[in-house]
């Protein structure tokens, strides 16, 4: 609902878009040459597809290698699953990757491939001009941000692949926090360098949430929705005379 609201405001030129463009104009420093500007430029470059895809590929290779090691350990123990070779802090097995190490990387690659399929039509339908005011090419716009969505899905998917391979809770939390901070840096860099409006970045983050949510469900083998409890059976009636 929030994504639909933001998209509607951007497409219709509502008051939220007006505030967004004022804030973006105040935050943008496209011509800055200070250390902070260089850091913002570097962070914005992390949203390029080759960079984000390379990080995801490295995580995928690590997942396959660790998955094979876990599969060998399972065969030695003659058990259906093993939670010690590459499991979480709670000792829970990584269901799809236990016997098919290639399946988690394939699911992550599918999530990343879905980004342009979602972003490109939205760019064409909104046709929003960018902060630089340059004329748009045919069928292109700035909402939502392709770099932001690519970074969010690629780095988020890499974290989801590696989380089950970390035994310590502190390491898992550090990996999650690192992925979040990295994506915040990418979004901030795109705004500060004047490549995108803030709502372009926010819209891409909102668009990436269901992709990562579905990927997390595929990797853990569990539905990512509310769990419905079965009603308890009524107790059997007591025999007459007792």
ChimeraX attribute file (.defattr): number of C-alpha atoms within 10 A of each C-alpha:
attribute: neighborCount
match mode: 1-to-1
recipient: residues
	/A:1	7
	/A:2	10
	/A:3	14
	/A:4	12
	/A:5	12
	/A:6	19
	/A:7	20
	/A:8	15
	/A:9	16
	/A:10	23
	/A:11	16
	/A:12	12
	/A:13	13
	/A:14	12
	/A:15	11
	/A:16	16
	/A:17	20
	/A:18	13
	/A:19	13
	/A:20	16
	/A:21	18
	/A:22	13
	/A:23	15
	/A:24	20
	/A:25	17
	/A:26	10
	/A:27	16
	/A:28	22
	/A:29	17
	/A:30	16
	/A:31	10
	/A:32	14
	/A:33	11
	/A:34	9
	/A:35	9
	/A:36	12
	/A:37	17
	/A:38	14
	/A:39	14
	/A:40	22
	/A:41	24
	/A:42	15
	/A:43	21
	/A:44	24
	/A:45	18
	/A:46	24
	/A:47	28
	/A:48	16
	/A:49	17
	/A:50	12
	/A:51	15
	/A:52	21
	/A:53	20
	/A:54	12
	/A:55	17
	/A:56	25
	/A:57	17
	/A:58	11
	/A:59	21
	/A:60	24
	/A:61	15
	/A:62	16
	/A:63	25
	/A:64	20
	/A:65	13
	/A:66	19
	/A:67	25
	/A:68	19
	/A:69	15
	/A:70	26
	/A:71	22
	/A:72	16
	/A:73	18
	/A:74	19
	/A:75	13
	/A:76	9
	/A:77	11
	/A:78	10
	/A:79	9
	/A:80	10
	/A:81	18
	/A:82	22
	/A:83	21
	/A:84	17
	/A:85	21
	/A:86	27
	/A:87	21
	/A:88	19
	/A:89	18
	/A:90	12
	/A:91	14
	/A:92	15
	/A:93	20
	/A:94	25
	/A:95	18
	/A:96	16
	/A:97	25
	/A:98	27
	/A:99	18
	/A:100	13
	/A:101	23
	/A:102	18
	/A:103	18
	/A:104	27
	/A:105	23
	/A:106	12
	/A:107	18
	/A:108	28
	/A:109	20
	/A:110	13
	/A:111	19
	/A:112	26
	/A:113	14
	/A:114	15
	/A:115	21
	/A:116	14
	/A:117	10
	/A:118	16
	/A:119	20
	/A:120	18
	/A:121	15
	/A:122	21
	/A:123	20
	/A:124	16
	/A:125	13
	/A:126	20
	/A:127	20
	/A:128	20
	/A:129	16
	/A:130	18
	/A:131	18
	/A:132	13
	/A:133	7
	/A:134	8
	/A:135	10
	/A:136	13
	/A:137	9
	/A:138	8
	/A:139	13
	/A:140	18
	/A:141	23
	/A:142	24
	/A:143	29
	/A:144	31
	/A:145	27
	/A:146	23
	/A:147	24
	/A:148	29
	/A:149	30
	/A:150	30
	/A:151	32
	/A:152	31
	/A:153	30
	/A:154	32
	/A:155	26
	/A:156	26
	/A:157	30
	/A:158	26
	/A:159	20
	/A:160	23
	/A:161	26
	/A:162	18
	/A:163	23
	/A:164	23
	/A:165	24
	/A:166	17
	/A:167	18
	/A:168	13
	/A:169	13
	/A:170	11
	/A:171	14
	/A:172	20
	/A:173	13
	/A:174	11
	/A:175	19
	/A:176	18
	/A:177	12
	/A:178	15
	/A:179	21
	/A:180	15
	/A:181	12
	/A:182	19
	/A:183	25
	/A:184	17
	/A:185	21
	/A:186	25
	/A:187	31
	/A:188	22
	/A:189	27
	/A:190	28
	/A:191	27
	/A:192	26
	/A:193	21
	/A:194	21
	/A:195	23
	/A:196	28
	/A:197	30
	/A:198	27
	/A:199	25
	/A:200	29
	/A:201	25
	/A:202	19
	/A:203	22
	/A:204	26
	/A:205	23
	/A:206	18
	/A:207	21
	/A:208	24
	/A:209	15
	/A:210	11
	/A:211	20
	/A:212	20
	/A:213	14
	/A:214	16
	/A:215	24
	/A:216	21
	/A:217	13
	/A:218	18
	/A:219	21
	/A:220	18
	/A:221	13
	/A:222	11
	/A:223	12
	/A:224	13
	/A:225	9
	/A:226	6
	/A:227	7
	/A:228	6
	/A:229	6
	/A:230	6
	/A:231	6
	/A:232	6
	/A:233	6
	/A:234	6
	/A:235	6
	/A:236	6
	/A:237	6
	/A:238	7
	/A:239	6
	/A:240	5
	/A:241	4
	/A:242	4
